[in-house]
Amino acid sequence: DALFARFDADGSGTISSAEFLKFVQEIVQRESLDVETPDDTSTILPLLGPSEAGNGFKRAIAVLGVNPAAAKVATGSGYLPLHVLLMQSAMSGDASSKAAAAAAAAAASASKPLLRKLLDVHPEGAQARIMQGLTFPLGHLPLFLAIQRGWDAEVCAMIIAAYKDALEVCDPLKEEKKPPKSVNIKKVRYARKIAEEAGASEEVLALLPKPVKKKKDLVWEMVPMPAP
């Protein structure tokens, strides 16, 4: 009852998604960043599970402070810690549940300091691709993952700062036997196109330029956002 009362700030007898999110964020902010550094500082992969969003992520930051090279230790599938975090969607899998959406938002908020640290100690990670396949023959860049998984403009901006060229990467829609002589905008995917297909927010779209064909050149232009 006491715990419920702490969540139920307005005394309505129910816990709204806003109350849940506010309570969790206050706990995360109140907890000290001075956590014990794990004995094994060779990797942070065991600290990246969804259930580790509290102290586990903070312990991972502590490890990176001692051993920045831990950011380069990949899983057996070639996922860097950066990829592992980004794959943990910032969106709730149950769109009908406000509580689930609030929980996902709280976990995403807890992830940001670690994402920032990973990009700080190993910015080259923003260039590493994973999951090559039929849909993405060349694989997914971290920026593409962030957009597809619903991460906000703050996270996308972090990744762009580490690898600005990702904004103008044009990947083929299907595997090609030889590179084309020129880029056909209709036959490639790029960050802006991925964001539009994923229904990204206006804040994310505002970070991503659009390619425009001018004579024989491909020019990248920022798209003005509509006035509120």
N, C-alpha and C positions, 0 to 999 in steps of 0.2 A: 504493500500500500504506500509505503514511504517513497519507494522508487517510482511508482506510478505518479505520485503527486509531483515529483521532480520533473517528470516529462510533461505532465498536464499543467502547463504554466497558467492557462486561463481558467482552470477549475471547471472545465465543461464536462468532465467525466469521460472524455475521449482524448486520444492522443492524435493530433493532426500530423500530417507529413512535415509541415513547417516546424512544429514543436519538436518532433523527433530529430530532424536535421540540426536544429539549433542546439539541442542538448548534446548530441554527439560531437558537433564541432567545438563546443565549449570544452568538452573533455579532452579532445585532441590538442586544443590550444593550451590547456592547463597543464598537461603532462610535460614533464621536463624532457629536454632533448639529451640530457646527460644520462644515457643508458650504458649498461655494461657492454663492452666490446666482446663479441664471441671469441672463444679460444681459437677457432679456425677462421683465419682471415684470408684464406686463399680464394673463397668464393662467397657470393651473396645469394646464390640461386635458392638455397633452402629457406631463405627469409622473404621470398617474394610471393608466397601464396596469398589468396584473398583474405584468409584468416589472420594474416600477419600485418594488416594495414595499420595497426597501432604500433606497438613496440618493435615488431619485426622490421618494419621499414626504417625505423630510427636506428636499429642495430645495424642495418645494412649501410646506412649513411656513416655510422661510426667505423665500419669496416673499410669503406672507401676512403675515409680520412687517413687510415693506417696503410692501406694497400689499394691505391687507385687502379692497379691492374686487374682487380677483381671485376671491374666493369667490362673487361674483355673476355671473361670466362663464359663460354657458351654452353647450352644444353647439347645433348646428343643430336638434336635436330638442327643445330646451328643457330638457335635463338640466343641473342645476347640478352642480358638482364633488361635492357631497354625494351626489346621486343616483348619479353614476358610481361612486363608491366602494361604496355600499351594494349596487349591482347586481352587484358582484363577490362572489358568494356566499361566505359564511363556511363553507359546507359543501362537501365534496369531491363532485365530480360522479360519481366512481367509488367508491361506498360499499363495494365489495368490496376496495379497496386501502387498507391501513392507512397506507402511505407517502403516498398521495395525500391522505388525511384529515389526516395530520400536516402536510403541506405547506400545505394550505388553512388549518389552524389557525395556522401560523406567519405566513402572509400576513395573516390577520385580525388577529393580534396587532400586526403592523407597521403596520396601517391605523389603529389606535385613536388614536394621538397626532394624526394628521392629521384624523380625524373630529372629535376634540375641538376642534382649532384652528378648523376650519370652522364649527362650531356656536358657538364663542366669538366669532368676528369677524362672523358673519352668522347669528344665531339665527333670523331670519325664514325662512331656508332650510328649516327644519323644517316650515314651513307650505306649501311649494311642492309642487304635485302634478305628476305626469307620467303618461304612458300612459293617457289617457282612451280608453275602448273599451267594447265590449259587456259584458265581465265586470266592469269597474270604470268605470261611466259618468262618474263625477266624477274618475277618476284615482287614483293611488296616493300617499298621504302618505309621507314618509320613514319614519315609524314602521311603517306597513304593510309597506313594503319590507324594513325591518330584520327584522321578524318572519318574513315569508315566506322570506327568504333565509338564515334560520338564524343571524342574529347573536345574540350572547349578551346576558345581562341588563345587562352594563356598557354596551354600546352603546345598547341600548333605553333605559336610564336617562338617558344623555346627551341623547337626542332628546326624551324626555319633559320633561326639565328645561328645554329650549329652547322646547317647545310643549306645555304640560300639557293644553291643551284637546283634543289628539289622542286622549286616553284616552276621551273621551265623544263623539267624532264618530260619527254614524250615517249611513252612506251607503246609498242604495237599491241593491237587488240588480240592478235593471234601470232603464232610463231612464224617467222619469215626465213626463207632460205638465204636471202641476202638483203642487206640494208637498202632501203629505197634511196634514190638520188635526192629526193626532196621530201619534206614532211607533208603528208596529207592529213589535215586536222581532223577529218571525219574518220580516219582509220587509226587514231592513236588515243590514248588516255593520258591525262595529266591531272595535277592536283585540283585545279578548278573544276574540271569535268567530274572527277570523283566526288568532290564536295557537293556539286549540284545533284548528282544521282543519289547521294546519301541523304539529301535533305538537310545539309549542314546549316547552322545558324547564320544570320547575317554578319555576326561578328567574325566568324571563321571565313566566310566568303570575302569579307573586306580585306583579308590578308593575301588573297590568291589572285594573281593576274590571269588574264585570258589571252590566248594567242590569236593574233589577227594577221591574215595574209595580206601583205602589201607588196605588190609586184612579185618579186622572187624571194622576198625576205619574210621571215616570221617575226612579228613584233609582239612583245608581251605588254599588255596594257591593263592597268588597274580599272576595275569597273566601279563607277560611282554608285553608292548605295542610295536607295530611295530615302527621301526625307521622312522623318517620323511623323 
